[in-house]
Amino acid sequence: MFEILSEKLNKILRNLGNKGKLKDKDIDDALRAGIIDEIPSEYLAAFGDTHGARINTMIGDVVDSSYGKDAVCMSDDMEEQSELLRQFMFKNVYFGSVAKQEEGKAEQIIRLLFGHFCDNPSGMGGEHERIERFGLTPVITDYIAGMTDRYAVKVFEDIYIPKGWKKY
């Protein structure tokens, strides 16, 4: 019973994340890469000034807004702020930025990682039970989707880049 509820909760949270409502790592990645110089002050005020604070704010809002209801949801205010932040990210990060120009490379990394894990499912660690239950393709998809950009690049480098070449 708990496993079923846990899977449902994970799916709900993943769906919120896929809608951009709980996705926060892109902000830090864009700051680190110099794609944006800062997060506008209105978003910092609404969400917090660190990755942890932003995630805590959003998850706390989901918990508070969903308590006693039959659905998992965000408050109207958080929904509005999330949408404004999402629009900011699309305007300043996802379209017309250096990141957009690198998109083809990122897609190739994902394709190669997918192929690698199809040929070497043991490379995903303890996923054998999930593979038996759900099949190889969905497990690989979830595994790669759960990677941060930096981790995906690191895994790609570990698999495909000769060790001595990383120095150059």
N, C-alpha and C positions, 0 to 999 in steps of 0.2 A: 504494500500500500504506500509506504513512505517513498519507495523508489519511483512509483508512478507519479506521485505528487511532486517529487523533486524534479522529474523529467518535465512535467507540465510547467512548473515554475521556471526552470531553465529556458524552456521554449518561449514563455511569455517575456522573460527578461531579454532573451536574444532578439525577439521581435521588436521590443522597444528599442534596443540597441541598433537594429537594422534600420529603423526609421530615423536614426540619428538622435534619438532622445536621451540615450545613455552613453553615446559614443563621445569620449573625451580625449582619447590619446592623440587624435589628429591635431588638436590644439597645441599640445606640447610638441609634437613632431614638427608642426609648422613653425613654431617659435624657434626651436632648436635649429631648424634648417634655414632660418632667416627669411622664410616666405612671408611671414607677418612679423612686425616689430613688437607688437603688444596686443593684448586682448582689450577691447574697448571697456572703459570703466563701468558702463551700465551692466555688462555681462559679469564682470568681477563682483559687482555689488549683488547681483542676483544669484550667482552660483558659487563664488569663492575664488580665492587667488591661487590655489594650488590644485593639482590634479586630484589629490585625495579629498580636498574640501569640496570640489565640484561634484565628484562622484557621491560623496556623503550627502550633499544637499539634494541631489536628484533622487537617490535611492530613498532617503528619508521622506521626501515628498511623495514618492510612489507608495511607500508603506502607509504614511498618514492618510493619503487620499483614497487608498484602497481598503482601509480598515472597515470591516463590517459590510462590505459590498461584495457582489458576486463577480466582480471584474477587477483586474489590475489596471490602474490608471494613474495619471498625473493630475495635479490640480490645474485648473484653467490658467492660472498665472504662470506656473512652471511650463505648461504646454506652450503658452504664448512666448515666453522667454526662450524656450528651446527652439521654437520655430525661427525666432529672430536671429539666434546664434547660428542656426543651421543656414539661414540665408546669408549671413556674414561669411561663413566658411565657404559656401559655394561661390560667392562673389570674389573672395580674396584668396582662396586656397585651391579649390577644386578646379576652377575654370580660369584659364589665362595666366596661370602661374608656372613657375619652374616645375612644380610637381606634376602639372598636367602634361608638360613636355616629356616628362620621364615615365609617363603612364605605360607606354609600350614595353619598356624595360621591366616594369613591375609585373605586367601581364605575363611576360616571358618567364620571369622567376617563378610565378605561380604555376604556369604550365609545366615547367621543369620539375618543381617540387611535387606536383601531382603525379607526374610520370614516375618519378623516383619512388614515391610511396606506393604506387600501384605495383611496381616491381619489387619493392622492399618494405612490406607493411610492418615488419618488425622494427623498422627505423622510427616508428611512432611510439615506441615504448609499450606500455601496458594496455594497448587498445584491442588486443585479440578477442576479448569477450564482447566488446561492442561490435567488432567486425562480424563475429558469428551471429549476433543478434540482428544487426541492421544492414549488413553488407559492406563491402569494401569502399565503394564510391561515396556513400554518405558519410562514412567515418573519416575518410581522407578529407572530404570537403569541410566537415566540421573542424577537423584538426588544423587545417591551413587557415580557415576563417578565424580561428581563435588566436592566431599568431599576431603579435604586433608587427609593424613594418620592420623595425630593427631586428626582431627575432627571426622573421622570415629571411631577411638578408643574411643574417648570421648562419642560419641553417643552410641556405643556398651556398654560402662561402665554404662552410664545413664540408659540404658534399662535393662541390664542383670546382673549387679553386685550390690548386696545389698549395700546400702549406708554405713553401718558401716564397711564393709569389705575393703573399699578403703583405710582405715588407715593403713592396714597391708601390 
